């Protein structure tokens, strides 16, 4: 003969699971070092791009005689772009096309190999 027991659950039987780690553990020294290194790396990557954006607005005499991270007054952006495409009978267009060809073929090749 089989006996089936039924048990009634009370609130004392049910406990919330205790997390092993808290969600917010504060700000520690390793976190501060990590953020400092990432901030230095961010500045290291952003400053050259900022300099290029400012330098494209300057003429040849202003690049090294004015503040490097600010735009020229008056700006020489369009003159510089025209001079860039006129340099060497338009060799920049060929260089740019070669870069696009290499980057595109490598991207497609990598995609096909990894797929």
FENCOR-V287198 format. One record per run of one state. SS is the DSSP state (~ for helix, > for strand, _ for the rest). FROM is the first residue (numbers start at 1). TO is the last residue. If there is no record, write none. Layout:
ss->SS from->FROM to->TO
ss->SS from->FROM to->TO
//
This chain:
ss->_ from->1 to->28
ss->~ from->29 to->55
ss->_ from->56 to->76
ss->~ from->77 to->89
ss->_ from->90 to->90
ss->~ from->91 to->114
ss->_ from->115 to->115
//
